[in-house]
Structures are given as C-alpha cells and as structure tokens.
Amino acid sequence: MLELGRDEIEGKYDRVYRYCKKLDISKYYIKYHYQRAWTYLFYFDDYLSFLEQYSELKKYISKESTINEIELYFNLFNSLAGFEKINSAEFEKENIDISRERTEILLLLDIIQANQEKVNSSLIAETYKCFILLSESILDCKNPTAHLSALISVFSRSKGLIDYPFDSFKQIVEEYGHIIINIPVFDDLIDELASLSEERHSELSAGEIFLRRGGQKYQAEMSKESIIYFGKAVHKLAKEETQYGMCLSLLGLGMSYADLGLYWAAYNSFVTACSLSFKSISENGVLKEKTFQCIIEIIKMNYLLVGCHIYSRGTRCLLYSLMHIIKIYQNIL
C-alpha cells in the first residue's frame, strides 16, 4: 500500500524481521509474517512466497494465542483455501495438503471454543468455524442449512458482548448473500442480523441490511421476495434523516411490483419516491439522479395504466416538470 517498488518493500520487511529477532516476541513475528504473506499474495502475486510466509506464521500459533492472532491465521487460511481452488499445482510443489490445513485450524478452533472461561473468544472461534464449514459446503455444492442455523445461534448468543466483532461478521454474511439467494434459513439469518444491528446501532443500520438483501433478491429475479425486504427497509428508513435510503427502497419496491404486474402499487411507490427526491431540491438545492429515475418510472407506469397513445393529465405535468428540472440542471452545470 506504500506504492513503492518491490525491492524497497522487501527491504522494509527485512528491516522489520531484524527488529523482530531483536525483541524475540511471538506476537511481532505473527504480525510480520501475516503482513508479508498478504503483500505477496495480493500485491505481488507471488504465490510461493505467500505459502512460505503462511507456513512461518503457523509456527507461532497455538491454543495460547490471543483471539486477534487467531483471526490473522483464519484470514490467511481463507486466502489459502481460495488460492488452492484455482492453483493446486503450487500446493503440490510446496507439499501443502489443504485437507490437513483445514483439520488443523478446525481442531484449534474447537479447543478455543471449548474454553468457556473466555466467553467472547469462544464465540468468535465458533463463528470462524461456521464460516469455514459454510464456505466448504457452498464450494462442494452441498446444503449449507445446518451451518446457517449454527450462525443464527452464534449471533443470538453474542448479545451483550461488546468485544464481539459483530460488524465485521455481518459484512461477511452479507457477502454470502450474493451466492445464497433462495435458502429460507439464510433469510432468517439476515433477519437476525438486522435485529441485532438495530440493538447495537440504530434502525438505519437494520434498514440498510434489508435494503441490500432486497437488491440481491431483485437481481436474482425473485421479485416477490424482494418486495418483502424492500418493504422492511421502508419501515426502518421512514425518517427525516434517512430520506435517500427511503427513496432507494421505494424505487426497488416499485420495480418489484412492476415485474409482478402490480402497476398501481408500483405507481404509488414511484410517486412517493419522487416526492422525497423533489424535497431535497426544495430544502437544500441538491439535484439527485434518482429524481430523473423516479420521473421516468412514473411515466412508464402511466403508459402501462393509461395506454401507449393516451397521456394522462398527470403524465403531462410530470413531463413539464422533467423539462424544468433539466433546465435547472443545465444552469447548475
């Protein structure tokens, strides 16, 4: 990330290594090998060097390691597992067995999870284990329902734990949403995340989760299910300070209704979204692209409701409004 040449980056890492040898503290070695492995993999595409650094980092990981150190190990293992799927030949050269690596990390996570004296670390270790098993079930085209149910249980038990990295795990789960579209248990997991996010942060956070899930459902052409999540998002985002999110939710809701042939419901959603868009112009003079989209969608609905060759009075008014907005936009530019 320093945007320097590789020779200079390598020199800086060598300097860090000499510093680690001077102090001889394991946590510094762990951070050093982690950062160097990450750099080799994601900046230099040097897979052999990445595998070497990964192997070196493992020497300092044990059941006595802190949960933060386990996190670094977990991150590199995930990178390793993903890399193995696309370049198994390199693994054979380095004599690295991915199944053995998987067994080792799961065994370590089991040991940490079993230590109930450290409740937070135990729960985090269980979460890591669920993610590993979930990813494997998806890659192997197996039913991930059991692992999703386990995640729901883990998140439910995380209530009240301040040090539990809920936001990071929430982001990981939402990324899975692009792949897991039509499994009811995953929708239950999203609902649980939204509930916990509302408790930890605000209704805005919950609304954003529902909005993103609605978008995923809509992109997967599951309009009926997307209406449910866009509707939940509208309920959470119906506030003065969340007008932009509310507008997006209403647009999504309208497009989902239109796909199902519910044109009057779509029309009402677009009109409400258009009203919110115009409000931003009257209050602070900000013209948003969503305003144009709202008007275009309303005109489309008028064509469908009134007929292709017959304009309603409302449509003519909207066309005049659109022309007026374009003039204002040209003046601003």
C-alpha positions in Angstrom: 0.0 0.0 0.0 3.1 2.3 0.1 3.1 2.2 -3.7 6.9 1.6 -3.8 8.9 -0.8 -5.8 9.2 -4.4 -4.7 12.9 -4.1 -3.9 12.2 -1.2 -1.5 9.2 -3.0 0.1 11.3 -6.2 0.6 14.0 -4.1 2.2 11.5 -2.6 4.7 10.2 -6.1 5.6 13.7 -7.3 6.1 14.2 -4.4 8.5 11.1 -5.4 10.4 12.3 -9.0 10.6 15.6 -7.9 12.1 13.6 -5.9 14.7 11.5 -8.9 15.5 14.7 -11.0 16.1 16.0 -8.3 18.4 12.8 -8.3 20.6 12.1 -12.0 20.1 8.3 -11.7 20.9 6.0 -14.0 19.2 3.2 -11.5 18.5 5.5 -9.4 16.5 6.6 -12.3 14.4 2.9 -13.1 13.8 2.1 -9.6 12.6 5.2 -9.6 10.4 4.5 -12.9 8.7 0.9 -12.0 8.2 1.5 -8.7 6.6 4.3 -10.1 4.4 2.1 -13.0 3.3 -0.7 -10.6 2.5 1.6 -8.4 0.4 3.0 -11.3 -1.5 -0.5 -12.7 -2.4 -2.5 -9.5 -3.1 0.2 -7.1 -4.4 2.9 -9.2 -6.0 1.0 -12.3 -7.0 3.9 -14.3 -5.6 2.2 -17.5 -4.5 5.3 -19.4 -3.5 6.4 -16.7 -1.2 2.9 -16.4 0.3 2.9 -20.1 1.1 6.3 -19.8 2.8 5.1 -16.9 5.0 1.9 -18.8 5.8 3.9 -21.7 7.0 6.2 -19.5 9.1 3.2 -17.8 10.7 1.7 -21.1 11.8 4.8 -21.9 13.9 3.8 -19.1 16.3 0.1 -20.0 16.5 -1.1 -22.3 19.4 -4.0 -22.7 21.8 -2.3 -20.0 23.9 -2.6 -17.4 21.1 -5.0 -14.5 21.6 -8.2 -14.4 19.5 -6.7 -11.5 17.5 -3.8 -13.7 16.5 -6.2 -16.5 15.6 -8.0 -14.0 13.4 -4.8 -13.4 11.3 -4.4 -17.2 11.0 -8.0 -17.5 10.0 -7.7 -14.8 7.3 -4.6 -16.4 5.7 -6.3 -19.8 5.8 -9.3 -18.5 3.9 -6.9 -16.9 1.3 -5.1 -20.3 1.1 -8.3 -22.2 0.6 -9.4 -19.8 -2.2 -6.0 -20.0 -3.8 -6.0 -23.8 -3.7 -9.2 -23.9 -5.8 -7.5 -22.1 -8.7 -3.9 -23.2 -8.5 -3.5 -26.6 -6.8 -0.2 -27.2 -8.7 1.6 -24.7 -6.5 0.4 -26.6 -3.4 1.9 -29.9 -4.7 5.3 -28.1 -5.2 5.3 -26.8 -1.6 4.0 -30.1 -0.2 0.9 -28.4 1.4 -2.1 -30.5 2.0 -5.2 -28.3 2.2 -7.3 -31.0 3.9 -4.6 -31.3 6.6 -4.5 -27.5 7.0 -8.3 -27.5 7.4 -8.2 -30.2 10.0 -5.5 -28.3 12.0 -7.3 -25.0 12.1 -10.7 -26.6 12.9 -9.0 -28.5 15.8 -7.5 -25.3 17.1 -10.9 -23.5 16.9 -12.5 -26.4 18.7 -10.1 -26.1 21.6 -10.6 -22.3 21.9 -14.4 -22.7 21.6 -14.3 -25.3 24.5 -12.7 -22.7 26.9 -15.9 -21.2 28.4 -13.8 -19.1 30.8 -13.2 -16.8 27.8 -16.8 -16.4 26.5 -16.0 -13.8 23.8 -13.0 -15.8 22.4 -15.1 -19.0 22.5 -17.9 -17.4 20.5 -15.6 -15.8 17.9 -13.8 -19.2 17.4 -17.2 -20.8 16.9 -18.1 -18.1 14.3 -14.8 -18.7 12.4 -15.5 -22.4 12.4 -19.0 -21.8 11.0 -17.6 -19.7 8.2 -15.1 -22.3 7.2 -17.7 -25.1 7.1 -20.2 -22.8 5.3 -17.7 -21.9 2.6 -16.8 -25.5 2.0 -20.4 -26.6 1.8 -21.0 -23.9 -0.9 -17.9 -24.8 -2.9 -18.8 -28.5 -2.7 -22.4 -27.8 -3.8 -23.8 -29.2 -0.5 -26.8 -28.0 1.5 -25.5 -25.3 3.9 -28.6 -25.1 6.1 -27.0 -26.7 9.2 -24.2 -24.2 9.1 -26.5 -21.2 8.6 -28.6 -22.4 11.6 -25.4 -22.6 13.6 -24.6 -19.0 12.7 -28.0 -17.8 13.8 -27.4 -19.4 17.1 -23.9 -17.8 17.4 -25.2 -14.4 16.6 -28.1 -14.7 19.0 -25.7 -15.6 21.8 -23.5 -12.6 21.0 -26.0 -10.2 22.5 -24.4 -8.1 25.2 -20.8 -8.9 24.2 -19.2 -5.6 23.4 -15.9 -7.1 22.1 -17.6 -9.5 19.7 -16.8 -8.1 16.2 -20.4 -8.1 15.0 -20.0 -5.5 12.2 -17.1 -7.4 10.6 -19.0 -10.7 10.7 -22.2 -9.0 9.5 -20.3 -7.8 6.4 -19.0 -11.3 5.7 -22.6 -12.8 6.0 -24.0 -10.2 3.6 -21.3 -11.1 1.0 -22.6 -14.7 1.1 -26.0 -13.2 0.2 -24.8 -12.8 -3.4 -24.5 -16.6 -3.6 -27.1 -17.8 -1.3 -30.3 -16.5 -2.7 -33.1 -19.0 -2.3 -32.5 -20.7 1.0 -35.0 -19.7 3.7 -32.6 -20.2 6.6 -30.3 -17.6 5.2 -33.2 -15.1 5.1 -33.7 -16.0 8.8 -30.1 -15.2 9.4 -30.5 -11.8 7.7 -33.4 -11.0 9.9 -31.4 -11.9 13.0 -28.6 -9.7 11.8 -31.0 -6.8 11.3 -32.5 -7.2 14.7 -29.0 -7.3 16.4 -27.8 -4.4 14.3 -30.8 -2.3 15.4 -30.0 -3.1 19.0 -26.3 -2.3 18.6 -26.6 0.8 16.4 -30.0 2.0 15.1 -33.0 1.3 12.8 -31.0 2.9 10.0 -28.4 0.0 10.2 -31.2 -2.6 10.1 -32.9 -0.8 7.2 -29.7 -0.8 5.2 -29.4 -4.6 5.7 -32.9 -5.1 4.4 -32.3 -2.8 1.5 -29.2 -4.7 0.4 -31.0 -8.0 0.7 -33.9 -6.7 -1.3 -31.4 -5.7 -4.0 -29.9 -9.2 -4.0 -33.3 -10.8 -4.4 -34.3 -8.4 -7.2 -31.1 -9.0 -9.1 -31.8 -12.7 -8.8 -35.3 -12.0 -10.4 -37.1 -13.0 -7.2 -39.4 -10.0 -7.3 -41.9 -11.5 -4.8 -39.3 -12.0 -2.1 -37.6 -8.6 -2.9 -40.9 -6.9 -2.1 -40.7 -8.3 1.5 -37.2 -6.9 2.1 -37.8 -3.6 0.4 -41.0 -3.2 2.5 -39.0 -4.0 5.7 -36.4 -1.4 4.6 -39.1 1.3 4.0 -40.4 0.6 7.5 -37.0 1.1 9.1 -35.9 4.1 6.9 -39.1 6.1 7.1 -37.3 9.0 8.9 -36.2 12.5 8.1 -32.5 11.7 8.3 -32.8 8.6 6.0 -34.6 10.0 3.0 -32.0 8.8 0.5 -32.3 5.2 1.7 -36.0 5.5 1.8 -36.1 6.7 -1.8 -33.9 3.7 -2.9 -36.2 1.3 -1.1 -39.3 2.8 -2.7 -37.7 2.6 -6.1 -36.8 -1.0 -5.5 -40.3 -1.7 -4.2 -41.9 -0.1 -7.3 -39.7 -2.1 -9.8 -40.5 -5.3 -8.0 -44.3 -4.5 -8.1 -44.0 -3.7 -11.8 -42.3 -7.0 -12.5 -45.2 -8.8 -10.9 -47.7 -6.7 -13.0 -49.0 -4.7 -9.9 -48.8 -1.4 -11.8 -50.9 0.7 -9.4 -48.8 -0.4 -6.5 -45.6 0.4 -8.5 -47.0 3.8 -9.5 -47.7 4.7 -5.9 -44.2 3.7 -4.8 -42.6 5.7 -7.6 -44.7 8.8 -6.8 -43.7 8.6 -3.1 -40.1 8.3 -4.1 -40.4 11.2 -6.5 -41.9 13.3 -3.7 -38.9 12.6 -1.5 -36.5 13.4 -4.3 -38.1 16.8 -5.0 -38.0 17.6 -1.3 -34.1 17.5 -1.4 -34.2 20.1 -4.2 -36.6 22.5 -2.3 -34.7 22.2 1.0 -31.0 22.4 0.0 -30.9 22.8 -3.8 -29.4 19.4 -4.3 -30.5 17.7 -7.6 -30.1 14.0 -7.4 -30.0 11.5 -10.3 -32.7 9.5 -8.5 -35.1 12.3 -9.3 -34.9 11.6 -13.0 -35.2 7.9 -12.5 -38.4 8.4 -10.4 -40.0 10.6 -13.1 -39.1 8.1 -15.9 -40.5 5.2 -13.9 -43.8 7.2 -13.3 -44.1 8.0 -17.0 -43.6 4.3 -17.8 -46.4 3.4 -15.4 -48.7 5.9 -17.0 -48.1 4.4 -20.3 -49.0 1.0 -18.9 -52.0 2.2 -17.0 -53.5 4.7 -19.5 -52.4 3.3 -22.8 -49.5 3.8 -25.2 -51.1 6.6 -27.2 -53.0 8.4 -24.5 -51.3 10.7 -22.0 -53.0 11.3 -18.7 -53.0 14.8 -17.2 -50.6 13.7 -14.5 -48.2 12.4 -17.2 -48.2 15.8 -19.0 -47.4 17.6 -15.7 -44.6 15.2 -15.0 -43.1 15.8 -18.5 -43.2 19.5 -17.9 -41.6 19.0 -14.5 -38.9 16.9 -16.1 -38.1 19.6 -18.7 -38.0 22.2 -15.9 -35.6 20.0 -13.9 -33.3 19.5 -16.9 -33.1 23.3 -17.4 -32.2 23.8 -13.8 -29.6 21.0 -14.1 -28.1 22.7 -17.2 -27.9 26.0 -15.3 -26.1 24.4 -12.4 -23.5 22.9 -14.8 
